[in-house]
Amino acid sequence: MTEVAPTSPLLEIHNLTVRFGGLTAINELRLQITEGEIFALVGPNGAGKTTVLNCISGLIKPAAGRIQFAGQELLSLSAHKRAALGIGRTFQQLQLFDSMTVLDNLLTAQHTRLRAGILSGILPFGLSKREDASARQHAMETLELLGLDSYAQRSAGSLPFGVQKLIGVARALVLQPRLVLLDEPAAGVPPQEVQELATRLRFWQKELGTTLLLIEHNMRLVQAVADRVCVLDYGSKLAEGEPRTVLSDPAVLEAYLGRAASKKIQQEQTSQGASHVEG
């Protein structure tokens, strides 16, 4: 499959290689992601998808390769400096503070932006109070924009799992990053809520202008939101391009489903004129 490189990439990955002992988890991966797009990274379990996100966010140091964000080299920077550049991250496992309100969860996410010291914090006026008021206002504005403001005073742990996943995304977006790394946002979300998630992701991307790089196993969500998709298999790029085309590629079907199931689906697609993979 021919790859079409986007123009003006926000994120560039050059020959990224990651090894764990004798295992090569990522093998000379090359990607370019354009600012403002939704890019999906998909593949079977163990393909190396989360490893790629960990390299971008600074949790793993690769054996070789380069990663550039807005033209700046990332690999020499710590994880918190990468976040300060405008890279947000969610994780597959929820990391909300269950006993805290949704609003307080978003306030906690903004602590790296606060400049007031301890002394200022105990005074009834000054920089700390102004920063706290500003942070609260920004958190509420973010929740309102994302349609989540009705949950602001609810404890995060009391909410349905699908809503908690959305709150996790909101916590990443409250810092107004240029790039958000989403690790399986649909995992655990009831099937009937996946379309709502897709609508919200598209709305957020449009309204906030945020670039989204997501890992996802739910192919319905991928086809609904992704501008482009890259398929990894055993740490190597198998295909890249427009979702509907890539996800009907015989090599991709075989990687996901095995040779026998792949042939069956291809036969069904031919007979029905279908060209999609159900997630």
C-alpha positions in Angstrom: 0.0 0.0 0.0 1.4 3.4 -1.0 1.8 5.9 1.9 0.8 9.5 1.4 2.8 11.8 3.7 0.9 14.7 5.1 2.2 18.3 4.9 3.3 20.4 7.9 3.6 17.5 10.4 3.1 18.3 14.1 4.6 15.0 15.2 7.4 13.2 13.3 8.7 9.7 14.2 11.9 8.6 12.4 13.0 5.0 12.5 11.9 4.4 16.0 13.2 1.2 17.5 12.5 -0.2 20.9 13.9 -3.4 22.4 13.1 -5.2 25.6 16.0 -7.7 26.1 16.1 -9.8 22.9 12.6 -8.7 21.8 12.2 -6.0 19.3 8.9 -4.3 20.3 9.1 -1.5 17.7 11.1 -1.9 14.5 12.2 1.3 12.7 8.7 2.9 12.7 8.2 6.1 10.7 5.1 8.3 11.2 4.0 11.8 10.4 0.9 13.3 12.0 -0.5 16.6 10.8 -1.7 19.3 13.2 -5.5 19.1 13.6 -6.0 15.6 12.4 -7.2 12.5 14.3 -4.7 9.7 13.7 -5.4 6.1 14.8 -2.8 3.5 15.7 -4.3 0.1 15.6 -3.1 -3.5 15.6 -3.5 -6.9 17.4 -2.6 -7.2 21.1 1.1 -7.0 21.6 1.7 -5.1 18.3 3.6 -2.3 20.1 0.9 0.5 20.1 1.2 1.6 23.7 5.0 1.4 23.5 4.8 4.1 20.8 2.8 6.3 23.1 5.2 5.7 26.0 8.1 6.7 23.8 6.3 10.0 22.8 5.3 10.9 26.3 8.7 10.0 27.8 8.0 6.9 29.8 10.2 4.7 27.6 13.6 5.5 26.0 13.9 3.9 22.6 17.0 2.1 21.4 17.2 4.1 18.2 15.3 6.7 16.2 14.1 10.3 16.7 10.8 11.9 17.7 10.1 15.6 16.8 7.2 17.6 18.1 6.6 21.0 16.4 10.1 20.7 15.1 11.7 20.1 18.5 13.5 16.9 19.4 11.8 15.1 22.3 14.1 12.3 23.3 16.4 14.5 25.3 13.5 16.0 27.3 11.9 14.7 30.5 8.2 13.6 30.5 7.1 16.8 32.3 8.9 19.0 29.8 7.2 17.2 27.0 3.9 17.8 28.7 4.8 21.5 29.1 5.4 21.7 25.3 1.7 20.7 24.7 1.5 16.9 24.8 -1.4 15.4 26.9 -2.0 11.8 27.7 -4.7 9.4 28.8 -4.2 5.8 29.9 -6.2 2.7 29.2 -6.6 2.2 33.0 -8.5 5.1 34.6 -6.4 7.2 36.8 -9.0 9.5 38.2 -9.2 10.5 41.9 -12.4 8.6 42.6 -13.3 10.4 45.9 -12.8 13.8 44.4 -15.3 15.7 42.4 -15.0 15.9 38.6 -14.1 19.6 38.9 -11.4 18.9 41.4 -9.9 16.3 39.1 -9.6 18.9 36.4 -8.1 21.4 38.9 -5.5 18.8 40.0 -4.5 18.4 36.3 -3.6 22.1 36.2 -1.2 22.1 39.1 1.8 22.3 36.8 0.7 25.7 35.6 0.4 27.3 39.0 3.2 29.6 40.1 2.2 30.5 43.6 4.3 29.2 46.5 3.3 27.7 49.9 3.2 31.1 51.7 1.0 32.6 49.1 -1.3 29.6 49.4 -2.1 30.3 53.1 -2.8 33.9 52.6 -6.4 35.0 52.0 -5.4 37.1 48.9 -2.7 37.4 46.4 -1.4 35.2 43.5 -2.6 31.9 44.9 -6.2 33.0 45.2 -6.2 34.6 41.8 -4.7 31.4 40.2 -7.2 29.2 42.0 -10.1 31.3 40.7 -8.7 31.3 37.2 -8.2 27.5 37.3 -11.7 26.9 38.5 -13.2 29.1 35.8 -11.1 27.4 33.1 -12.0 23.9 34.4 -15.7 24.8 34.3 -15.4 26.3 30.8 -13.8 23.1 29.6 -16.5 20.9 31.1 -19.2 23.1 29.6 -17.6 23.0 26.2 -17.3 19.2 26.4 -20.9 18.8 27.6 -19.8 17.5 31.0 -20.6 20.4 33.3 -23.6 18.6 34.9 -21.1 16.2 36.5 -18.8 19.0 37.9 -19.8 18.4 41.6 -20.2 14.7 41.4 -17.5 12.4 42.8 -15.6 10.9 39.8 -15.9 7.3 41.2 -19.7 7.5 41.4 -20.1 8.0 37.6 -20.7 5.3 35.0 -17.6 3.9 33.4 -18.2 5.5 30.1 -18.6 8.9 31.7 -15.4 8.4 33.6 -13.5 7.7 30.4 -14.8 11.0 29.0 -13.7 12.8 32.2 -10.2 11.3 31.7 -10.1 12.9 28.3 -11.4 16.2 29.6 -8.6 16.2 32.2 -6.1 15.9 29.4 -7.8 18.6 27.4 -8.1 21.1 30.2 -4.4 21.9 29.7 -5.1 22.9 26.1 -2.4 20.6 24.6 -1.7 20.7 20.9 -1.5 16.8 20.9 -3.4 14.3 23.0 -2.4 10.7 23.2 -5.5 8.6 23.8 -5.0 5.0 24.9 -8.1 3.0 24.1 -10.8 5.6 24.9 -13.5 3.1 24.0 -12.3 0.3 26.2 -15.0 -0.7 28.6 -17.5 1.8 27.1 -20.9 0.1 26.4 -21.5 -0.4 22.6 -24.5 1.9 22.6 -22.2 4.7 23.9 -19.5 4.4 21.3 -21.3 6.6 18.8 -21.6 9.3 21.4 -17.9 9.0 22.1 -17.1 9.3 18.4 -19.3 12.4 18.2 -17.6 14.0 21.2 -14.1 13.3 19.9 -14.9 14.9 16.6 -16.5 17.9 18.3 -13.6 18.4 20.6 -11.1 18.1 17.7 -13.0 20.7 15.7 -13.7 23.1 18.6 -10.3 23.0 20.3 -8.2 22.3 17.2 -6.4 19.6 19.2 -4.5 16.8 17.3 -5.5 13.4 18.5 -3.4 10.2 18.3 -5.4 7.3 19.6 -4.9 3.6 20.1 -8.1 1.7 19.7 -9.4 -1.8 19.1 -13.0 -0.7 18.4 -12.9 -0.4 14.6 -16.3 1.3 14.5 -14.9 4.2 16.5 -11.8 4.3 14.3 -13.8 4.4 11.1 -16.1 7.1 12.6 -13.4 9.5 13.7 -9.9 8.8 12.2 -8.6 10.8 9.3 -5.8 8.3 8.8 -4.9 5.0 10.4 -1.6 3.1 10.8 -1.7 -0.7 11.5 1.2 -2.2 13.5 1.9 -5.9 13.6 4.8 -7.2 15.7 6.2 -3.7 16.0 6.4 -3.0 12.3 4.1 -0.9 10.1 1.8 -3.1 8.1 -0.3 -0.5 6.4 -1.2 3.2 6.6 -3.8 5.4 4.9 -7.6 6.1 4.9 -9.4 3.9 7.5 -11.9 2.2 5.2 -9.3 1.2 2.7 -6.7 0.1 5.3 -9.1 -1.9 7.4 -10.3 -3.9 4.4 -6.7 -4.7 3.3 -6.2 -8.6 3.2 -2.9 -8.3 5.1 -4.6 -6.3 7.9 -7.5 -8.7 8.1 -5.1 -11.6 8.4 -3.1 -9.9 11.1 -6.2 -9.3 13.2 -8.2 -12.4 12.5 -5.9 -15.1 11.1 -5.8 -16.5 7.6 -9.0 -18.6 7.6 -11.2 -15.9 9.1 -9.6 -13.3 6.8 -10.5 -15.3 3.7 -14.1 -15.8 4.9 -14.5 -12.0 5.5 -13.0 -11.2 2.1 -15.5 -13.6 0.5 -18.4 -11.9 2.4 -17.2 -8.5 1.4 -17.0 -9.5 -2.2 -20.5 -10.9 -2.2 -22.1 -8.1 -0.3 -20.0 -5.2 -1.7 -18.9 -4.4 1.9 -15.6 -2.8 2.6 -15.4 -2.4 6.4 -14.2 -4.3 9.4 -16.6 -4.6 12.3 -15.0 -3.8 15.7 
